[in-house]
Amino acid sequence: MRVKVRLFASLRESFGYAERDLEVKDGLTLNDVWKLVSEGKDPSVAVMMAVNMDYAQPDVKVNDGDEVAFFPPVTGG
């Protein structure tokens, strides 16, 4: 199945891209996709996740055609 991965803010800068399509096997969770994108790094508390523009927990399963996003928490002053 295919998912679109989007990275924001410092994650985009760290990984060197903002968006890419990724071919993955069925039954993966957001956490599994994160590990593929980040080359095995466990998500820290500083990584937020979303599926199809809705915040989601790392154990949410992704489906064919989903857009998944990873970004650091928004801070401000």
mmJSON file of the N, C-alpha and C atoms, coordinates in Angstrom:
{"data_MODEL":{"atom_site":{
"group_PDB":["ATOM","ATOM","ATOM","ATOM","ATOM","ATOM","ATOM","ATOM","ATOM","ATOM","ATOM","ATOM","ATOM","ATOM","ATOM","ATOM","ATOM","ATOM","ATOM","ATOM","ATOM","ATOM","ATOM","ATOM","ATOM","ATOM","ATOM","ATOM","ATOM","ATOM","ATOM","ATOM","ATOM","ATOM","ATOM","ATOM","ATOM","ATOM","ATOM","ATOM","ATOM","ATOM","ATOM","ATOM","ATOM","ATOM","ATOM","ATOM","ATOM","ATOM","ATOM","ATOM","ATOM","ATOM","ATOM","ATOM","ATOM","ATOM","ATOM","ATOM","ATOM","ATOM","ATOM","ATOM","ATOM","ATOM","ATOM","ATOM","ATOM","ATOM","ATOM","ATOM","ATOM","ATOM","ATOM","ATOM","ATOM","ATOM","ATOM","ATOM","ATOM","ATOM","ATOM","ATOM","ATOM","ATOM","ATOM","ATOM","ATOM","ATOM","ATOM","ATOM","ATOM","ATOM","ATOM","ATOM","ATOM","ATOM","ATOM","ATOM","ATOM","ATOM","ATOM","ATOM","ATOM","ATOM","ATOM","ATOM","ATOM","ATOM","ATOM","ATOM","ATOM","ATOM","ATOM","ATOM","ATOM","ATOM","ATOM","ATOM","ATOM","ATOM","ATOM","ATOM","ATOM","ATOM","ATOM","ATOM","ATOM","ATOM","ATOM","ATOM","ATOM","ATOM","ATOM","ATOM","ATOM","ATOM","ATOM","ATOM","ATOM","ATOM","ATOM","ATOM","ATOM","ATOM","ATOM","ATOM","ATOM","ATOM","ATOM","ATOM","ATOM","ATOM","ATOM","ATOM","ATOM","ATOM","ATOM","ATOM","ATOM","ATOM","ATOM","ATOM","ATOM","ATOM","ATOM","ATOM","ATOM","ATOM","ATOM","ATOM","ATOM","ATOM","ATOM","ATOM","ATOM","ATOM","ATOM","ATOM","ATOM","ATOM","ATOM","ATOM","ATOM","ATOM","ATOM","ATOM","ATOM","ATOM","ATOM","ATOM","ATOM","ATOM","ATOM","ATOM","ATOM","ATOM","ATOM","ATOM","ATOM","ATOM","ATOM","ATOM","ATOM","ATOM","ATOM","ATOM","ATOM","ATOM","ATOM","ATOM","ATOM","ATOM","ATOM","ATOM","ATOM","ATOM","ATOM","ATOM","ATOM","ATOM","ATOM","ATOM","ATOM","ATOM","ATOM","ATOM","ATOM","ATOM","ATOM"],
"id":[1,2,3,4,5,6,7,8,9,10,11,12,13,14,15,16,17,18,19,20,21,22,23,24,25,26,27,28,29,30,31,32,33,34,35,36,37,38,39,40,41,42,43,44,45,46,47,48,49,50,51,52,53,54,55,56,57,58,59,60,61,62,63,64,65,66,67,68,69,70,71,72,73,74,75,76,77,78,79,80,81,82,83,84,85,86,87,88,89,90,91,92,93,94,95,96,97,98,99,100,101,102,103,104,105,106,107,108,109,110,111,112,113,114,115,116,117,118,119,120,121,122,123,124,125,126,127,128,129,130,131,132,133,134,135,136,137,138,139,140,141,142,143,144,145,146,147,148,149,150,151,152,153,154,155,156,157,158,159,160,161,162,163,164,165,166,167,168,169,170,171,172,173,174,175,176,177,178,179,180,181,182,183,184,185,186,187,188,189,190,191,192,193,194,195,196,197,198,199,200,201,202,203,204,205,206,207,208,209,210,211,212,213,214,215,216,217,218,219,220,221,222,223,224,225,226,227,228,229,230,231],
"type_symbol":["N","C","C","N","C","C","N","C","C","N","C","C","N","C","C","N","C","C","N","C","C","N","C","C","N","C","C","N","C","C","N","C","C","N","C","C","N","C","C","N","C","C","N","C","C","N","C","C","N","C","C","N","C","C","N","C","C","N","C","C","N","C","C","N","C","C","N","C","C","N","C","C","N","C","C","N","C","C","N","C","C","N","C","C","N","C","C","N","C","C","N","C","C","N","C","C","N","C","C","N","C","C","N","C","C","N","C","C","N","C","C","N","C","C","N","C","C","N","C","C","N","C","C","N","C","C","N","C","C","N","C","C","N","C","C","N","C","C","N","C","C","N","C","C","N","C","C","N","C","C","N","C","C","N","C","C","N","C","C","N","C","C","N","C","C","N","C","C","N","C","C","N","C","C","N","C","C","N","C","C","N","C","C","N","C","C","N","C","C","N","C","C","N","C","C","N","C","C","N","C","C","N","C","C","N","C","C","N","C","C","N","C","C","N","C","C","N","C","C","N","C","C","N","C","C","N","C","C","N","C","C"],
"label_atom_id":["N","CA","C","N","CA","C","N","CA","C","N","CA","C","N","CA","C","N","CA","C","N","CA","C","N","CA","C","N","CA","C","N","CA","C","N","CA","C","N","CA","C","N","CA","C","N","CA","C","N","CA","C","N","CA","C","N","CA","C","N","CA","C","N","CA","C","N","CA","C","N","CA","C","N","CA","C","N","CA","C","N","CA","C","N","CA","C","N","CA","C","N","CA","C","N","CA","C","N","CA","C","N","CA","C","N","CA","C","N","CA","C","N","CA","C","N","CA","C","N","CA","C","N","CA","C","N","CA","C","N","CA","C","N","CA","C","N","CA","C","N","CA","C","N","CA","C","N","CA","C","N","CA","C","N","CA","C","N","CA","C","N","CA","C","N","CA","C","N","CA","C","N","CA","C","N","CA","C","N","CA","C","N","CA","C","N","CA","C","N","CA","C","N","CA","C","N","CA","C","N","CA","C","N","CA","C","N","CA","C","N","CA","C","N","CA","C","N","CA","C","N","CA","C","N","CA","C","N","CA","C","N","CA","C","N","CA","C","N","CA","C","N","CA","C","N","CA","C","N","CA","C","N","CA","C","N","CA","C","N","CA","C","N","CA","C","N","CA","C"],
"label_alt_id":[null,null,null,null,null,null,null,null,null,null,null,null,null,null,null,null,null,null,null,null,null,null,null,null,null,null,null,null,null,null,null,null,null,null,null,null,null,null,null,null,null,null,null,null,null,null,null,null,null,null,null,null,null,null,null,null,null,null,null,null,null,null,null,null,null,null,null,null,null,null,null,null,null,null,null,null,null,null,null,null,null,null,null,null,null,null,null,null,null,null,null,null,null,null,null,null,null,null,null,null,null,null,null,null,null,null,null,null,null,null,null,null,null,null,null,null,null,null,null,null,null,null,null,null,null,null,null,null,null,null,null,null,null,null,null,null,null,null,null,null,null,null,null,null,null,null,null,null,null,null,null,null,null,null,null,null,null,null,null,null,null,null,null,null,null,null,null,null,null,null,null,null,null,null,null,null,null,null,null,null,null,null,null,null,null,null,null,null,null,null,null,null,null,null,null,null,null,null,null,null,null,null,null,null,null,null,null,null,null,null,null,null,null,null,null,null,null,null,null,null,null,null,null,null,null,null,null,null,null,null,null],
"label_comp_id":["MET","MET","MET","ARG","ARG","ARG","VAL","VAL","VAL","LYS","LYS","LYS","VAL","VAL","VAL","ARG","ARG","ARG","LEU","LEU","LEU","PHE","PHE","PHE","ALA","ALA","ALA","SER","SER","SER","LEU","LEU","LEU","ARG","ARG","ARG","GLU","GLU","GLU","SER","SER","SER","PHE","PHE","PHE","GLY","GLY","GLY","TYR","TYR","TYR","ALA","ALA","ALA","GLU","GLU","GLU","ARG","ARG","ARG","ASP","ASP","ASP","LEU","LEU","LEU","GLU","GLU","GLU","VAL","VAL","VAL","LYS","LYS","LYS","ASP","ASP","ASP","GLY","GLY","GLY","LEU","LEU","LEU","THR","THR","THR","LEU","LEU","LEU","ASN","ASN","ASN","ASP","ASP","ASP","VAL","VAL","VAL","TRP","TRP","TRP","LYS","LYS","LYS","LEU","LEU","LEU","VAL","VAL","VAL","SER","SER","SER","GLU","GLU","GLU","GLY","GLY","GLY","LYS","LYS","LYS","ASP","ASP","ASP","PRO","PRO","PRO","SER","SER","SER","VAL","VAL","VAL","ALA","ALA","ALA","VAL","VAL","VAL","MET","MET","MET","MET","MET","MET","ALA","ALA","ALA","VAL","VAL","VAL","ASN","ASN","ASN","MET","MET","MET","ASP","ASP","ASP","TYR","TYR","TYR","ALA","ALA","ALA","GLN","GLN","GLN","PRO","PRO","PRO","ASP","ASP","ASP","VAL","VAL","VAL","LYS","LYS","LYS","VAL","VAL","VAL","ASN","ASN","ASN","ASP","ASP","ASP","GLY","GLY","GLY","ASP","ASP","ASP","GLU","GLU","GLU","VAL","VAL","VAL","ALA","ALA","ALA","PHE","PHE","PHE","PHE","PHE","PHE","PRO","PRO","PRO","PRO","PRO","PRO","VAL","VAL","VAL","THR","THR","THR","GLY","GLY","GLY","GLY","GLY","GLY"],
"label_asym_id":["A","A","A","A","A","A","A","A","A","A","A","A","A","A","A","A","A","A","A","A","A","A","A","A","A","A","A","A","A","A","A","A","A","A","A","A","A","A","A","A","A","A","A","A","A","A","A","A","A","A","A","A","A","A","A","A","A","A","A","A","A","A","A","A","A","A","A","A","A","A","A","A","A","A","A","A","A","A","A","A","A","A","A","A","A","A","A","A","A","A","A","A","A","A","A","A","A","A","A","A","A","A","A","A","A","A","A","A","A","A","A","A","A","A","A","A","A","A","A","A","A","A","A","A","A","A","A","A","A","A","A","A","A","A","A","A","A","A","A","A","A","A","A","A","A","A","A","A","A","A","A","A","A","A","A","A","A","A","A","A","A","A","A","A","A","A","A","A","A","A","A","A","A","A","A","A","A","A","A","A","A","A","A","A","A","A","A","A","A","A","A","A","A","A","A","A","A","A","A","A","A","A","A","A","A","A","A","A","A","A","A","A","A","A","A","A","A","A","A","A","A","A","A","A","A","A","A","A","A","A","A"],
"label_entity_id":["1","1","1","1","1","1","1","1","1","1","1","1","1","1","1","1","1","1","1","1","1","1","1","1","1","1","1","1","1","1","1","1","1","1","1","1","1","1","1","1","1","1","1","1","1","1","1","1","1","1","1","1","1","1","1","1","1","1","1","1","1","1","1","1","1","1","1","1","1","1","1","1","1","1","1","1","1","1","1","1","1","1","1","1","1","1","1","1","1","1","1","1","1","1","1","1","1","1","1","1","1","1","1","1","1","1","1","1","1","1","1","1","1","1","1","1","1","1","1","1","1","1","1","1","1","1","1","1","1","1","1","1","1","1","1","1","1","1","1","1","1","1","1","1","1","1","1","1","1","1","1","1","1","1","1","1","1","1","1","1","1","1","1","1","1","1","1","1","1","1","1","1","1","1","1","1","1","1","1","1","1","1","1","1","1","1","1","1","1","1","1","1","1","1","1","1","1","1","1","1","1","1","1","1","1","1","1","1","1","1","1","1","1","1","1","1","1","1","1","1","1","1","1","1","1","1","1","1","1","1","1"],
"label_seq_id":[1,1,1,2,2,2,3,3,3,4,4,4,5,5,5,6,6,6,7,7,7,8,8,8,9,9,9,10,10,10,11,11,11,12,12,12,13,13,13,14,14,14,15,15,15,16,16,16,17,17,17,18,18,18,19,19,19,20,20,20,21,21,21,22,22,22,23,23,23,24,24,24,25,25,25,26,26,26,27,27,27,28,28,28,29,29,29,30,30,30,31,31,31,32,32,32,33,33,33,34,34,34,35,35,35,36,36,36,37,37,37,38,38,38,39,39,39,40,40,40,41,41,41,42,42,42,43,43,43,44,44,44,45,45,45,46,46,46,47,47,47,48,48,48,49,49,49,50,50,50,51,51,51,52,52,52,53,53,53,54,54,54,55,55,55,56,56,56,57,57,57,58,58,58,59,59,59,60,60,60,61,61,61,62,62,62,63,63,63,64,64,64,65,65,65,66,66,66,67,67,67,68,68,68,69,69,69,70,70,70,71,71,71,72,72,72,73,73,73,74,74,74,75,75,75,76,76,76,77,77,77],
"pdbx_PDB_ins_code":[null,null,null,null,null,null,null,null,null,null,null,null,null,null,null,null,null,null,null,null,null,null,null,null,null,null,null,null,null,null,null,null,null,null,null,null,null,null,null,null,null,null,null,null,null,null,null,null,null,null,null,null,null,null,null,null,null,null,null,null,null,null,null,null,null,null,null,null,null,null,null,null,null,null,null,null,null,null,null,null,null,null,null,null,null,null,null,null,null,null,null,null,null,null,null,null,null,null,null,null,null,null,null,null,null,null,null,null,null,null,null,null,null,null,null,null,null,null,null,null,null,null,null,null,null,null,null,null,null,null,null,null,null,null,null,null,null,null,null,null,null,null,null,null,null,null,null,null,null,null,null,null,null,null,null,null,null,null,null,null,null,null,null,null,null,null,null,null,null,null,null,null,null,null,null,null,null,null,null,null,null,null,null,null,null,null,null,null,null,null,null,null,null,null,null,null,null,null,null,null,null,null,null,null,null,null,null,null,null,null,null,null,null,null,null,null,null,null,null,null,null,null,null,null,null,null,null,null,null,null,null],
"Cartn_x":[0.842,0.0,0.886,0.3,1.055,0.499,1.4,1.019,1.887,1.331,2.095,2.595,3.891,4.51,4.873,4.455,4.786,5.524,6.592,7.39,7.325,7.275,7.156,8.259,8.517,9.432,10.812,11.319,12.683,12.844,11.774,11.881,12.157,11.502,11.741,13.207,13.731,15.129,16.072,15.76,16.621,16.69,15.535,15.487,15.692,15.657,15.975,14.861,13.636,12.509,11.233,10.261,8.99,7.92,8.014,6.955,7.498,6.987,7.333,6.29,6.146,5.275,6.103,5.482,6.184,5.344,5.957,5.305,5.561,4.474,4.593,3.688,3.952,3.099,1.841,0.804,-0.467,-0.277,-1.129,-1.163,-0.194,0.507,1.458,0.746,1.378,0.887,1.684,1.22,1.98,3.394,3.527,4.846,5.742,5.177,5.947,6.409,5.519,5.884,6.976,6.842,7.878,9.242,9.26,10.529,11.127,10.286,10.786,11.375,10.657,11.084,12.342,12.402,13.506,14.655,14.588,15.628,15.778,14.637,14.632,14.592,14.628,14.597,13.22,13.209,11.941,11.438,10.117,9.608,9.772,10.241,10.366,9.046,8.926,7.716,7.605,8.694,8.7,8.197,7.725,7.196,5.691,4.935,3.49,3.146,2.031,1.653,0.213,-0.048,-1.407,-1.648,-2.904,-3.345,-4.482,-4.32,-5.342,-5.779,-4.792,-4.954,-5.627,-5.704,-6.215,-5.113,-4.888,-3.917,-4.248,-3.212,-3.427,-2.334,-2.666,-1.711,-0.812,0.384,1.333,0.825,-0.163,-0.641,-1.779,-2.144,-3.201,-2.688,-3.495,-3.11,-3.318,-2.426,-2.56,-3.134,-3.82,-4.469,-3.927,-4.153,-3.727,-4.282,-3.41,-3.823,-3.812,-3.538,-3.503,-2.352,-2.565,-1.491,-1.111,0.146,0.618,1.581,1.535,2.384,3.074,4.309,5.112,5.634,5.523,5.99,6.274,7.161,7.421,6.264,6.066,4.985,5.183,4.08,4.128,4.366,5.301,5.565,5.476,5.294,5.214,5.459,5.477,5.771,4.835],
"Cartn_y":[-1.173,0.0,1.234,2.345,3.583,4.642,5.336,6.46,7.664,8.837,10.073,10.502,10.729,11.154,12.625,13.404,14.823,15.126,15.891,16.299,17.809,18.309,19.743,20.271,21.558,22.325,21.668,21.47,20.957,19.54,18.755,17.41,17.475,18.398,18.587,18.944,19.817,20.22,19.054,18.279,17.165,16.064,15.746,14.652,15.095,16.4,16.918,16.862,16.646,16.693,17.045,17.544,17.914,16.86,16.15,15.213,14.121,12.904,11.82,10.718,9.992,8.823,7.632,6.771,5.628,4.375,3.347,2.053,1.238,0.822,0.075,-1.148,-2.097,-3.284,-2.971,-3.746,-3.579,-3.809,-3.159,-3.401,-2.59,-1.639,-0.837,0.245,0.617,1.713,2.981,4.088,5.338,5.171,4.487,4.257,3.479,2.479,1.71,2.599,3.468,4.374,5.326,5.837,6.716,6.014,4.764,4.03,3.86,3.661,3.575,4.907,5.972,7.308,7.751,7.441,7.932,6.93,5.882,4.851,4.187,3.864,3.08,3.838,5.153,5.915,5.817,5.613,5.626,7.061,7.235,8.603,9.125,10.305,10.923,11.618,12.103,12.845,14.121,14.492,15.719,15.513,14.309,14.072,13.861,14.715,14.555,13.894,13.18,12.416,12.718,12.63,12.835,11.918,11.547,10.795,11.588,11.916,12.662,13.926,14.647,15.933,15.873,14.687,14.544,13.979,14.618,14.086,12.631,11.81,10.386,9.846,8.749,8.059,7.169,6.855,6.04,4.653,4.117,2.766,2.719,3.87,3.916,3.287,2.396,1.75,2.718,2.649,3.469,2.61,3.281,2.61,3.14,2.376,2.78,4.162,5.041,6.387,7.404,6.98,7.928,8.912,10.092,11.069,11.073,10.776,10.801,11.967,12.586,13.75,13.601,14.061,14.063,15.474,15.973,17.323,17.503,18.453,18.743,19.549,19.505,20.298,21.779,22.458,23.894,24.609,25.534,26.331,27.801,28.591,30.028,30.796,32.069,32.869,33.988],
"Cartn_z":[0.0,0.0,0.0,-0.318,-0.46,0.494,1.193,2.049,1.697,1.921,1.73,3.104,3.217,4.47,4.345,5.34,5.369,6.668,6.557,7.716,7.84,9.045,9.272,10.181,10.026,10.882,10.965,12.172,12.334,11.797,11.759,11.2,9.702,9.031,7.592,7.364,8.181,8.046,8.364,9.386,9.783,8.732,8.127,7.163,5.727,5.468,4.147,3.118,3.545,2.618,3.387,2.659,3.271,3.048,1.928,1.571,0.667,0.85,-0.071,0.025,-1.066,-1.076,-0.641,0.151,0.699,0.478,-0.066,-0.252,1.011,1.685,2.942,2.896,3.776,3.836,4.645,4.42,5.139,6.634,7.429,8.861,9.69,9.071,9.84,10.647,11.748,12.581,12.262,12.816,12.676,13.208,14.327,14.907,13.939,13.254,12.271,11.121,10.648,9.556,10.025,11.255,11.797,11.804,12.232,12.283,10.884,9.867,8.491,8.043,8.306,7.877,8.617,9.91,10.744,10.857,10.045,10.048,11.412,12.04,13.267,14.573,14.533,15.785,16.436,17.737,18.46,18.515,18.387,18.474,19.895,19.996,21.32,21.636,22.832,23.192,22.371,21.708,20.917,19.496,19.154,17.816,17.917,17.245,17.185,15.857,15.832,14.646,14.259,12.959,12.459,11.268,11.078,9.904,9.275,8.005,7.272,8.02,8.522,9.197,10.566,11.176,12.532,13.416,14.576,15.513,15.814,15.975,16.223,17.131,17.797,18.656,17.805,18.289,17.52,17.14,17.872,17.575,16.552,15.978,14.964,13.67,13.087,11.828,10.672,9.701,8.498,7.372,6.468,5.345,4.027,2.981,1.649,1.323,0.853,0.46,1.583,2.81,3.93,3.784,4.35,4.488,5.965,6.242,7.621,7.78,8.948,9.189,10.535,10.565,11.788,11.991,13.214,13.471,14.949,15.261,16.669,17.234,18.559,19.148,18.84,18.675,18.413,19.731,19.706,20.896,20.521,21.486,21.221,22.49,22.336,23.509,23.688],
"occupancy":[1.0,1.0,1.0,1.0,1.0,1.0,1.0,1.0,1.0,1.0,1.0,1.0,1.0,1.0,1.0,1.0,1.0,1.0,1.0,1.0,1.0,1.0,1.0,1.0,1.0,1.0,1.0,1.0,1.0,1.0,1.0,1.0,1.0,1.0,1.0,1.0,1.0,1.0,1.0,1.0,1.0,1.0,1.0,1.0,1.0,1.0,1.0,1.0,1.0,1.0,1.0,1.0,1.0,1.0,1.0,1.0,1.0,1.0,1.0,1.0,1.0,1.0,1.0,1.0,1.0,1.0,1.0,1.0,1.0,1.0,1.0,1.0,1.0,1.0,1.0,1.0,1.0,1.0,1.0,1.0,1.0,1.0,1.0,1.0,1.0,1.0,1.0,1.0,1.0,1.0,1.0,1.0,1.0,1.0,1.0,1.0,1.0,1.0,1.0,1.0,1.0,1.0,1.0,1.0,1.0,1.0,1.0,1.0,1.0,1.0,1.0,1.0,1.0,1.0,1.0,1.0,1.0,1.0,1.0,1.0,1.0,1.0,1.0,1.0,1.0,1.0,1.0,1.0,1.0,1.0,1.0,1.0,1.0,1.0,1.0,1.0,1.0,1.0,1.0,1.0,1.0,1.0,1.0,1.0,1.0,1.0,1.0,1.0,1.0,1.0,1.0,1.0,1.0,1.0,1.0,1.0,1.0,1.0,1.0,1.0,1.0,1.0,1.0,1.0,1.0,1.0,1.0,1.0,1.0,1.0,1.0,1.0,1.0,1.0,1.0,1.0,1.0,1.0,1.0,1.0,1.0,1.0,1.0,1.0,1.0,1.0,1.0,1.0,1.0,1.0,1.0,1.0,1.0,1.0,1.0,1.0,1.0,1.0,1.0,1.0,1.0,1.0,1.0,1.0,1.0,1.0,1.0,1.0,1.0,1.0,1.0,1.0,1.0,1.0,1.0,1.0,1.0,1.0,1.0,1.0,1.0,1.0,1.0,1.0,1.0,1.0,1.0,1.0,1.0,1.0,1.0],
"B_iso_or_equiv":[0.0,0.0,0.0,0.0,0.0,0.0,0.0,0.0,0.0,0.0,0.0,0.0,0.0,0.0,0.0,0.0,0.0,0.0,0.0,0.0,0.0,0.0,0.0,0.0,0.0,0.0,0.0,0.0,0.0,0.0,0.0,0.0,0.0,0.0,0.0,0.0,0.0,0.0,0.0,0.0,0.0,0.0,0.0,0.0,0.0,0.0,0.0,0.0,0.0,0.0,0.0,0.0,0.0,0.0,0.0,0.0,0.0,0.0,0.0,0.0,0.0,0.0,0.0,0.0,0.0,0.0,0.0,0.0,0.0,0.0,0.0,0.0,0.0,0.0,0.0,0.0,0.0,0.0,0.0,0.0,0.0,0.0,0.0,0.0,0.0,0.0,0.0,0.0,0.0,0.0,0.0,0.0,0.0,0.0,0.0,0.0,0.0,0.0,0.0,0.0,0.0,0.0,0.0,0.0,0.0,0.0,0.0,0.0,0.0,0.0,0.0,0.0,0.0,0.0,0.0,0.0,0.0,0.0,0.0,0.0,0.0,0.0,0.0,0.0,0.0,0.0,0.0,0.0,0.0,0.0,0.0,0.0,0.0,0.0,0.0,0.0,0.0,0.0,0.0,0.0,0.0,0.0,0.0,0.0,0.0,0.0,0.0,0.0,0.0,0.0,0.0,0.0,0.0,0.0,0.0,0.0,0.0,0.0,0.0,0.0,0.0,0.0,0.0,0.0,0.0,0.0,0.0,0.0,0.0,0.0,0.0,0.0,0.0,0.0,0.0,0.0,0.0,0.0,0.0,0.0,0.0,0.0,0.0,0.0,0.0,0.0,0.0,0.0,0.0,0.0,0.0,0.0,0.0,0.0,0.0,0.0,0.0,0.0,0.0,0.0,0.0,0.0,0.0,0.0,0.0,0.0,0.0,0.0,0.0,0.0,0.0,0.0,0.0,0.0,0.0,0.0,0.0,0.0,0.0,0.0,0.0,0.0,0.0,0.0,0.0,0.0,0.0,0.0,0.0,0.0,0.0],
"pdbx_formal_charge":[null,null,null,null,null,null,null,null,null,null,null,null,null,null,null,null,null,null,null,null,null,null,null,null,null,null,null,null,null,null,null,null,null,null,null,null,null,null,null,null,null,null,null,null,null,null,null,null,null,null,null,null,null,null,null,null,null,null,null,null,null,null,null,null,null,null,null,null,null,null,null,null,null,null,null,null,null,null,null,null,null,null,null,null,null,null,null,null,null,null,null,null,null,null,null,null,null,null,null,null,null,null,null,null,null,null,null,null,null,null,null,null,null,null,null,null,null,null,null,null,null,null,null,null,null,null,null,null,null,null,null,null,null,null,null,null,null,null,null,null,null,null,null,null,null,null,null,null,null,null,null,null,null,null,null,null,null,null,null,null,null,null,null,null,null,null,null,null,null,null,null,null,null,null,null,null,null,null,null,null,null,null,null,null,null,null,null,null,null,null,null,null,null,null,null,null,null,null,null,null,null,null,null,null,null,null,null,null,null,null,null,null,null,null,null,null,null,null,null,null,null,null,null,null,null,null,null,null,null,null,null],
"auth_seq_id":[1,1,1,2,2,2,3,3,3,4,4,4,5,5,5,6,6,6,7,7,7,8,8,8,9,9,9,10,10,10,11,11,11,12,12,12,13,13,13,14,14,14,15,15,15,16,16,16,17,17,17,18,18,18,19,19,19,20,20,20,21,21,21,22,22,22,23,23,23,24,24,24,25,25,25,26,26,26,27,27,27,28,28,28,29,29,29,30,30,30,31,31,31,32,32,32,33,33,33,34,34,34,35,35,35,36,36,36,37,37,37,38,38,38,39,39,39,40,40,40,41,41,41,42,42,42,43,43,43,44,44,44,45,45,45,46,46,46,47,47,47,48,48,48,49,49,49,50,50,50,51,51,51,52,52,52,53,53,53,54,54,54,55,55,55,56,56,56,57,57,57,58,58,58,59,59,59,60,60,60,61,61,61,62,62,62,63,63,63,64,64,64,65,65,65,66,66,66,67,67,67,68,68,68,69,69,69,70,70,70,71,71,71,72,72,72,73,73,73,74,74,74,75,75,75,76,76,76,77,77,77],
"auth_comp_id":["MET","MET","MET","ARG","ARG","ARG","VAL","VAL","VAL","LYS","LYS","LYS","VAL","VAL","VAL","ARG","ARG","ARG","LEU","LEU","LEU","PHE","PHE","PHE","ALA","ALA","ALA","SER","SER","SER","LEU","LEU","LEU","ARG","ARG","ARG","GLU","GLU","GLU","SER","SER","SER","PHE","PHE","PHE","GLY","GLY","GLY","TYR","TYR","TYR","ALA","ALA","ALA","GLU","GLU","GLU","ARG","ARG","ARG","ASP","ASP","ASP","LEU","LEU","LEU","GLU","GLU","GLU","VAL","VAL","VAL","LYS","LYS","LYS","ASP","ASP","ASP","GLY","GLY","GLY","LEU","LEU","LEU","THR","THR","THR","LEU","LEU","LEU","ASN","ASN","ASN","ASP","ASP","ASP","VAL","VAL","VAL","TRP","TRP","TRP","LYS","LYS","LYS","LEU","LEU","LEU","VAL","VAL","VAL","SER","SER","SER","GLU","GLU","GLU","GLY","GLY","GLY","LYS","LYS","LYS","ASP","ASP","ASP","PRO","PRO","PRO","SER","SER","SER","VAL","VAL","VAL","ALA","ALA","ALA","VAL","VAL","VAL","MET","MET","MET","MET","MET","MET","ALA","ALA","ALA","VAL","VAL","VAL","ASN","ASN","ASN","MET","MET","MET","ASP","ASP","ASP","TYR","TYR","TYR","ALA","ALA","ALA","GLN","GLN","GLN","PRO","PRO","PRO","ASP","ASP","ASP","VAL","VAL","VAL","LYS","LYS","LYS","VAL","VAL","VAL","ASN","ASN","ASN","ASP","ASP","ASP","GLY","GLY","GLY","ASP","ASP","ASP","GLU","GLU","GLU","VAL","VAL","VAL","ALA","ALA","ALA","PHE","PHE","PHE","PHE","PHE","PHE","PRO","PRO","PRO","PRO","PRO","PRO","VAL","VAL","VAL","THR","THR","THR","GLY","GLY","GLY","GLY","GLY","GLY"],
"auth_asym_id":["A","A","A","A","A","A","A","A","A","A","A","A","A","A","A","A","A","A","A","A","A","A","A","A","A","A","A","A","A","A","A","A","A","A","A","A","A","A","A","A","A","A","A","A","A","A","A","A","A","A","A","A","A","A","A","A","A","A","A","A","A","A","A","A","A","A","A","A","A","A","A","A","A","A","A","A","A","A","A","A","A","A","A","A","A","A","A","A","A","A","A","A","A","A","A","A","A","A","A","A","A","A","A","A","A","A","A","A","A","A","A","A","A","A","A","A","A","A","A","A","A","A","A","A","A","A","A","A","A","A","A","A","A","A","A","A","A","A","A","A","A","A","A","A","A","A","A","A","A","A","A","A","A","A","A","A","A","A","A","A","A","A","A","A","A","A","A","A","A","A","A","A","A","A","A","A","A","A","A","A","A","A","A","A","A","A","A","A","A","A","A","A","A","A","A","A","A","A","A","A","A","A","A","A","A","A","A","A","A","A","A","A","A","A","A","A","A","A","A","A","A","A","A","A","A","A","A","A","A","A","A"],
"auth_atom_id":["N","CA","C","N","CA","C","N","CA","C","N","CA","C","N","CA","C","N","CA","C","N","CA","C","N","CA","C","N","CA","C","N","CA","C","N","CA","C","N","CA","C","N","CA","C","N","CA","C","N","CA","C","N","CA","C","N","CA","C","N","CA","C","N","CA","C","N","CA","C","N","CA","C","N","CA","C","N","CA","C","N","CA","C","N","CA","C","N","CA","C","N","CA","C","N","CA","C","N","CA","C","N","CA","C","N","CA","C","N","CA","C","N","CA","C","N","CA","C","N","CA","C","N","CA","C","N","CA","C","N","CA","C","N","CA","C","N","CA","C","N","CA","C","N","CA","C","N","CA","C","N","CA","C","N","CA","C","N","CA","C","N","CA","C","N","CA","C","N","CA","C","N","CA","C","N","CA","C","N","CA","C","N","CA","C","N","CA","C","N","CA","C","N","CA","C","N","CA","C","N","CA","C","N","CA","C","N","CA","C","N","CA","C","N","CA","C","N","CA","C","N","CA","C","N","CA","C","N","CA","C","N","CA","C","N","CA","C","N","CA","C","N","CA","C","N","CA","C","N","CA","C","N","CA","C","N","CA","C","N","CA","C","N","CA","C","N","CA","C"],
"pdbx_PDB_model_num":[1,1,1,1,1,1,1,1,1,1,1,1,1,1,1,1,1,1,1,1,1,1,1,1,1,1,1,1,1,1,1,1,1,1,1,1,1,1,1,1,1,1,1,1,1,1,1,1,1,1,1,1,1,1,1,1,1,1,1,1,1,1,1,1,1,1,1,1,1,1,1,1,1,1,1,1,1,1,1,1,1,1,1,1,1,1,1,1,1,1,1,1,1,1,1,1,1,1,1,1,1,1,1,1,1,1,1,1,1,1,1,1,1,1,1,1,1,1,1,1,1,1,1,1,1,1,1,1,1,1,1,1,1,1,1,1,1,1,1,1,1,1,1,1,1,1,1,1,1,1,1,1,1,1,1,1,1,1,1,1,1,1,1,1,1,1,1,1,1,1,1,1,1,1,1,1,1,1,1,1,1,1,1,1,1,1,1,1,1,1,1,1,1,1,1,1,1,1,1,1,1,1,1,1,1,1,1,1,1,1,1,1,1,1,1,1,1,1,1,1,1,1,1,1,1,1,1,1,1,1,1]
}}}
